Amino acid sequence: MLALSALAMANYTTMANNMAFIGMMANNARLGLISGLNGQSFSNQQLSALSAMDTQLEIDALMCGFQYKYAKKMLEQMKKLQKDNIERSFSIFA
C-alpha cells in the first residue's frame, strides 16, 4: 500500500508541476499577444481572431489553474492519509 501511495503522490506532484508550467506558458503567450500589437490598426476579422486567441489562452490558463489546485489538494490528502496510517500502525505496537 505504501508503494502505491508513493506512486500516487509522485503522480500528483508531477501533475501539479506540469499544470503550473503550462498555465505559465499560456499567460506568457497572452502577454506576448498583447505586447505584439504596437498600436496598429486592425480589421474586424483580425480583432475577432485576436479576441478568440486571447479567450482560448485564458481558458487554458484557468483550466491549468484548476487542475493545479486539484493536484495540490489530492497530494495534501494523500500525505494526510499516509500520516494517519503511520500513526495508526505505530499505535498498534505501543
C-alpha positions in Angstrom: 0.0 0.0 0.0 2.8 2.4 0.8 4.4 1.9 -2.7 1.1 2.7 -4.4 0.7 5.7 -2.2 4.1 7.0 -3.1 3.4 6.5 -6.8 0.1 8.4 -6.5 1.9 11.2 -4.6 4.6 11.4 -7.3 1.9 11.4 -10.0 0.0 14.3 -8.3 3.3 16.2 -7.8 4.2 15.8 -11.5 0.6 16.9 -12.5 0.9 20.0 -10.3 4.2 20.9 -11.8 3.1 20.3 -15.3 -0.1 22.4 -14.8 1.8 25.2 -13.3 4.2 25.3 -16.2 1.5 25.0 -18.9 -0.5 27.7 -17.2 2.5 30.0 -17.1 3.1 29.4 -20.8 -0.5 30.3 -21.6 -0.2 33.5 -19.6 3.1 34.3 -21.3 1.5 33.7 -24.7 -1.3 36.2 -23.7 1.3 38.8 -22.7 3.2 38.2 -26.0 0.0 38.6 -27.9 -0.8 41.9 -26.2 2.7 43.3 -26.5 3.0 42.4 -30.2 0.1 44.8 -31.1 2.1 48.0 -31.0 -0.9 50.3 -31.6 -1.5 49.0 -35.1 -5.0 49.3 -36.7 -6.8 46.0 -37.3 -9.8 45.0 -39.3 -12.8 43.5 -37.5 -11.8 40.0 -38.7 -8.3 40.4 -37.2 -9.7 41.7 -33.9 -12.1 38.8 -33.8 -9.2 36.4 -34.4 -7.1 38.1 -31.7 -10.0 38.0 -29.3 -10.6 34.3 -30.0 -6.9 33.5 -29.4 -6.9 35.5 -26.2 -10.1 33.8 -24.9 -8.7 30.4 -25.7 -5.4 31.2 -23.9 -7.4 32.5 -20.9 -9.5 29.3 -20.8 -6.3 27.2 -21.0 -4.7 29.2 -18.1 -7.9 28.8 -16.0 -8.1 25.1 -16.7 -4.5 24.6 -15.7 -5.1 26.6 -12.6 -8.0 24.4 -11.7 -6.0 21.2 -12.4 -3.1 22.6 -10.4 -5.3 23.2 -7.3 -6.9 19.8 -7.7 -3.4 18.1 -7.8 -2.2 20.0 -4.8 -5.3 19.2 -2.8 -5.1 15.5 -3.7 -1.4 15.5 -2.7 -2.3 17.1 0.6 -5.0 14.4 1.2 -2.5 11.6 0.3 0.0 13.0 2.8 -2.7 13.2 5.5 -3.8 9.7 4.8 -0.2 8.4 4.9 0.4 10.2 8.2 -2.8 8.7 9.7 -1.8 5.3 8.5 1.7 5.6 10.1 0.3 6.9 13.4 -2.3 4.0 13.5 0.4 1.4 12.7 2.7 2.6 15.5 -0.2 2.9 18.0 -0.9 -0.9 17.4 2.7 -1.7 18.6 2.6 0.6 21.6 
